[in-house]
Amino acid sequence: MPQQIKNVLLVLTSIALSVLVAEAVVRYVDGYAMFAMPLSAPSGSATVGQDALDQVPRAAGVERDWFFTDPPPLPNRRKVPDEWNRLYRLVQDNPAGGMDFRPSDVFKAWNSVFAGDPCKHRLLHHAPGQLYVYDPPDGTGSPPYRFLPDVTLPTRLVTNQIGWRGAPIEDPRGEKTIRIVFVGSSTTIDAHHLPFSWPEFAGHWLNQWAKAKRLPVRFEVLNAGRESITSTDIAAVVRTEVLPLRPDLVVYYEGGNQFRPASIVDVVPKGSAVRPPQADASPSWLLMAARYSALIARVQAAVGAAASTVDGHEWPKPDYRVVWPEGLDERDPDLAYPRLPVSLNVIQRDLDRIRTDLATVGSDFAVSSFMWMVKDGLVLNPIRHKYILEQLNVANYPFRYRELERLAAFQNRLLAKYAAVHGLTFVDIARYSPFEPDHFTDAVHTNYAGTRLRGWIVFNQLLPTVEKHLADGSWPRAWPAGAPSTLPTFTPRQIALACE
């Protein structure tokens, strides 16, 4: 072979290797799965700034360096079946019904009462010829679904024996095990593709703390969250799935799915969001290539940023009149007020049910404040914070930032008072969360950096409660003699669909 050709091949090989290395580096930095084709959802940077970290108060005896440690790898993570990956991509590439039925919905076991005749169901009739269902033990349609048990899904979610996110449940529970269960919706389970959710981080640091203190206990922290459910569904999850585990503590975190700002608006303006004018300079071939290459995705984002005329301010909104409920003290809300904003009467009713149910098995209950990434005058990066802008200005149209901020603060004041009145632990996540849009993927969901930080906040907030119970000997609790100890497992079944 002539030397000239060898030189050309050497240069081409060097360029190819450089591109591969660059692709690997960008995938690592942006949180993409290293070998995913097309790209997986990015977890975002897991790096939390020193200033943000130091804003979170540390409980006595907590070492700052613990924040940078990770939970152990999940022993139940396994290879996703090829057939499942193909089915996931099929639904992803051929969406039916817009956002009504998503690729991940194929791998949920749907409550048979909720589903009814799936072909007549407004969501489930979009399923691709098959569906998993299960029969609820109490015969009701809530919660609407459970995750398949003991699997690794194409979304990268790993489930345990009862379909909850995370490691296998200790069965039977050890005598020195303190069991804590987190309940909520998508902001509790966290994005499926993240290696760990914030409850898992909190559990990891509780065990690190116990080890440092040389305490003969183990913390088992479980995540019963699932996306798109309401407080009523969460109460059903507690009743049918959590109670059989007899946890020492259950922590409630939710405040987005029933957040209805229309509850304080006289007449809600009609119409849809008016997007600021913007140019998309990305050709179709670049958009397609960006689905398969993290490096090209960076290029596409840069092209979009250069062409964009959006400045990140709040979008134009029509005028409307705010009518605050007569006689309702905004600073000190009356829990018994009959027309509370943002569904708080319904939420309180469900919290009462959860509290009452947990009392039957001696479990403690904690309520958390809920974090919304919104404030009046907020200015965002239109590229980096695109989905925060979308959620605040499209999903919550026509409501202004100032009303969203006001209602989010009111909701948290009511939840704090509810906890105080009923003698519950209050975990003030919103108060101690740095107001940093770079920690969020939209107005309520966090990226991996925000997830880690939220776990750190909750860990430090829960420690005083943990120490009190350890000191008085009420934790860990012995399993009552004669009480059933069977895990609330279930058997999903696959059904074929031929919906027209």
Number of C-alpha atoms within 10 A of each C-alpha: 5 6 8 9 10 11 11 11 12 12 12 12 12 12 12 12 12 12 13 13 12 14 17 18 15 19 23 17 16 17 22 21 18 15 10 12 10 15 17 20 17 19 24 22 16 18 14 17 9 8 9 14 17 11 12 18 13 17 14 9 10 18 13 10 7 13 17 10 11 14 15 10 11 15 10 16 18 13 11 14 12 10 9 14 13 12 17 22 14 13 19 14 10 12 17 17 14 9 9 13 20 18 22 17 19 21 22 21 24 28 22 20 17 19 20 13 12 22 16 13 12 12 17 23 23 24 23 21 12 18 21 22 24 20 18 20 10 10 11 14 18 21 22 20 24 24 24 26 20 20 22 19 24 24 18 20 22 28 23 22 21 20 22 24 27 27 22 19 17 12 11 11 16 16 12 15 20 21 25 23 22 23 26 25 24 20 24 22 24 25 25 20 21 20 19 24 23 27 29 26 23 25 23 22 23 23 18 19 18 14 13 12 10 9 12 9 17 19 19 22 26 24 25 25 26 26 15 13 20 22 26 18 20 24 26 21 23 23 16 16 18 22 20 16 23 24 24 21 21 26 21 25 23 25 26 21 15 15 18 16 22 18 19 18 16 12 12 18 16 9 9 12 17 14 12 15 8 12 13 12 14 15 10 9 8 15 15 14 15 19 14 15 20 27 19 18 19 14 16 20 16 14 16 18 18 12 14 17 14 16 14 17 14 17 20 14 16 14 11 14 11 15 12 15 16 7 9 16 12 16 10 11 18 15 16 9 14 11 13 20 20 22 18 22 16 15 19 18 14 19 21 15 17 23 20 14 17 22 13 10 16 15 19 17 25 19 21 21 23 22 25 20 25 23 16 13 11 14 15 17 16 19 16 16 19 14 16 22 24 18 14 23 22 17 12 17 23 24 22 23 22 14 18 21 16 15 20 24 20 19 23 20 17 21 26 19 18 20 18 13 10 11 12 16 20 22 25 19 19 19 15 17 20 19 16 10 21 18 27 23 21 20 19 19 21 25 23 28 18 25 27 25 27 24 22 26 26 21 25 20 21 18 18 14 15 17 12 12 15 15 10 8 10 12 19 20 19 13 15 10 6 6 10 11 14 10 16 15 12 17 12 19 13 11 11 11 17 11 14 7
